[in-house]
Amino acid sequence: MPAATYGTSETPAVDPDRFRTLMRRFATGVTVVTCPGPDGPEGITVNAFTPVSLRPPQVLVCLERRSRTLPTILTAGRFAVNVLGWEQRELAARLADRTRTPAQRFAGIRESTLVTGSPVVPDSLAVIDCLLAQVWPCGDHMLLVGDVVGGSAERVDEPLLFYEGGFCMSAISPSSSIGSA
């Protein structure tokens, strides 16, 4: 089914500052999206991530068009989504810092790889290893769909969350969560 476009240019848009305020009220998990670059690992902190399909297994990440990591992912055709825990908040901040080069962002990180050769951040709660399947422009972002070809989930710990413009942790610990996934 082809993509459909709804609405018109006459539809009034919410002011960007108001939209940012509205989205700050939505708590999200924090991930680092990584890929192999020509001069070593590259990556960026991302909170716009979601699974989109079970069959086939696919995920979606949204990156700003001005992201320095985006062209590298498009060229490499692969990426890994590293789901971060509470203890990794300093790493999340470092990888979100646009003033640092990829080498500065990854300094001291002993990354490994899974199936695609994309860097894996040590001690991540989960790693989803993907081949780039689809790319769509959407406003000031690009939507990247990845076919999941590998993964790892070796530890359970407090997830790193992003809410109201800052990092926080869940009020419910993993051992006391309701239900099971």
C-alpha positions as CSV (number, residue, x, y, z in Angstrom):
1,M,0.0,0.0,0.0
2,P,1.5,3.4,-1.0
3,A,2.0,6.1,1.6
4,A,-0.9,8.6,1.8
5,T,-0.7,12.3,2.6
6,Y,-3.4,13.9,4.6
7,G,-4.1,17.5,5.5
8,T,-3.4,20.7,3.6
9,S,-0.9,23.5,3.8
10,E,-3.8,25.6,5.0
11,T,-4.0,23.5,8.2
12,P,-2.6,25.6,11.0
13,A,0.5,24.1,12.6
14,V,1.2,24.1,16.4
15,D,4.0,26.5,17.2
16,P,7.4,24.6,17.4
17,D,8.0,25.8,21.0
18,R,4.5,24.6,22.0
19,F,5.0,21.3,20.3
20,R,8.4,20.8,22.1
21,T,6.6,21.5,25.4
22,L,3.9,19.0,24.6
23,M,6.5,16.3,23.6
24,R,8.5,16.9,26.8
25,R,5.5,15.4,28.7
26,F,6.1,12.0,26.9
27,A,8.7,9.8,28.7
28,T,10.8,7.8,26.3
29,G,13.6,5.3,26.6
30,V,17.1,6.4,25.6
31,T,19.1,4.7,22.9
32,V,22.4,5.2,21.1
33,V,22.2,4.4,17.4
34,T,25.6,3.3,16.1
35,C,27.1,2.4,12.7
36,P,30.6,1.7,11.4
37,G,32.2,4.9,9.9
38,P,35.1,5.4,7.6
39,D,37.3,6.5,10.5
40,G,35.9,4.3,13.2
41,P,32.5,4.0,15.1
42,E,29.9,6.7,14.8
43,G,26.8,7.1,16.9
44,I,24.2,9.5,18.3
45,T,21.8,9.5,21.2
46,V,18.2,8.9,20.1
47,N,14.9,8.8,21.9
48,A,12.7,8.5,18.8
49,F,12.8,4.7,18.5
50,T,10.1,2.1,18.3
51,P,9.5,-1.4,17.0
52,V,7.2,-1.4,14.0
53,S,6.8,-5.1,12.9
54,L,7.1,-8.5,14.4
55,R,7.0,-10.4,11.0
56,P,9.4,-9.4,9.7
57,P,11.1,-8.0,12.7
58,Q,11.6,-4.3,12.1
59,V,12.4,-1.1,14.1
60,L,12.1,2.6,13.3
61,V,14.5,5.3,14.3
62,C,14.1,9.0,13.6
63,L,17.2,11.2,13.0
64,E,17.4,14.9,12.3
65,R,18.4,15.6,8.8
66,R,21.4,17.7,10.1
67,S,22.7,14.7,12.1
68,R,26.3,14.0,11.3
69,T,25.6,10.3,11.8
70,L,22.8,10.1,9.3
71,P,24.9,10.1,6.1
72,T,27.2,7.4,7.6
73,I,24.2,5.2,8.3
74,L,22.8,5.8,4.8
75,T,26.2,4.9,3.3
76,A,26.9,1.9,5.5
77,G,23.3,0.5,5.1
78,R,23.3,-0.8,8.6
79,F,23.0,0.3,12.2
80,A,22.6,-0.9,15.8
81,V,20.2,0.4,18.4
82,N,21.8,0.2,21.9
83,V,19.1,0.5,24.7
84,L,20.7,2.4,27.6
85,G,20.4,1.8,31.4
86,W,20.5,4.4,34.1
87,E,24.2,4.1,34.8
88,Q,24.9,5.1,31.1
89,R,23.4,8.6,31.4
90,E,26.9,10.3,31.1
91,L,27.5,8.2,28.0
92,A,24.2,9.3,26.5
93,A,25.0,12.9,27.1
94,R,28.5,12.5,25.6
95,L,27.1,10.9,22.4
96,A,24.5,13.6,22.1
97,D,27.1,16.4,22.2
98,R,27.2,17.8,18.7
99,T,30.5,19.7,19.4
100,R,32.4,16.4,19.7
101,T,33.8,14.5,16.8
102,P,32.9,10.8,16.4
103,A,36.4,9.9,17.8
104,Q,35.8,12.1,20.9
105,R,32.4,10.6,21.4
106,F,33.7,7.0,21.4
107,A,37.0,7.7,23.2
108,G,37.5,5.0,25.9
109,I,34.5,2.9,24.8
110,R,35.5,-0.7,24.0
111,E,32.8,-1.5,21.5
112,S,32.2,-4.9,20.0
113,T,30.0,-6.0,17.1
114,L,27.2,-8.4,16.3
115,V,26.0,-9.6,12.9
116,T,26.2,-6.4,10.8
117,G,29.5,-5.0,12.2
118,S,27.8,-2.0,13.7
119,P,29.3,-1.0,17.1
120,V,27.8,-2.3,20.3
121,V,27.9,-0.1,23.3
122,P,29.1,-2.2,26.3
123,D,26.6,-2.8,29.1
124,S,23.6,-1.8,27.1
125,L,20.3,-3.3,28.3
126,A,19.6,-4.6,24.8
127,V,21.2,-4.2,21.3
128,I,19.1,-4.5,18.1
129,D,21.3,-5.1,15.1
130,C,19.8,-3.9,11.8
131,L,20.2,-3.7,8.1
132,L,18.7,-0.5,6.7
133,A,15.5,-1.4,4.8
134,Q,13.7,1.9,4.2
135,V,14.2,5.6,4.5
136,W,11.5,8.3,4.4
137,P,11.9,12.1,4.7
138,C,9.5,13.5,7.3
139,G,9.7,17.2,8.2
140,D,13.1,18.0,9.6
141,H,13.8,14.3,10.3
142,M,14.5,11.2,8.3
143,L,12.7,8.0,9.3
144,L,14.9,4.9,9.1
145,V,13.4,1.4,9.1
146,G,15.8,-1.4,10.0
147,D,15.3,-5.2,9.4
148,V,16.5,-6.8,12.7
149,V,19.1,-9.4,11.9
150,G,20.6,-9.9,15.4
151,G,20.4,-8.8,18.9
152,S,21.5,-9.2,22.5
153,A,19.8,-8.7,25.8
154,E,22.2,-9.8,28.5
155,R,21.2,-7.7,31.5
156,V,18.1,-6.3,33.2
157,D,18.6,-3.1,35.1
158,E,17.0,0.3,35.5
159,P,16.3,1.8,32.1
160,L,17.4,5.3,31.2
161,L,14.5,7.5,30.5
162,F,14.1,11.0,29.0
163,Y,11.4,13.3,30.4
164,E,10.9,17.0,30.7
165,G,14.2,17.6,28.9
166,G,16.4,15.5,31.2
167,F,17.3,12.0,32.1
168,C,15.4,10.1,34.8
169,M,14.7,6.6,36.0
170,S,11.5,4.6,36.3
171,A,9.6,4.6,39.7
172,I,9.2,0.9,39.2
173,S,12.3,-1.3,39.4
174,P,12.6,-4.1,36.9
175,S,12.2,-6.7,39.6
176,S,8.8,-5.3,40.7
177,S,7.3,-4.6,37.3
178,I,3.8,-5.8,36.6
179,G,3.2,-8.5,34.0
180,S,5.9,-9.9,31.7
181,A,6.9,-9.2,28.2
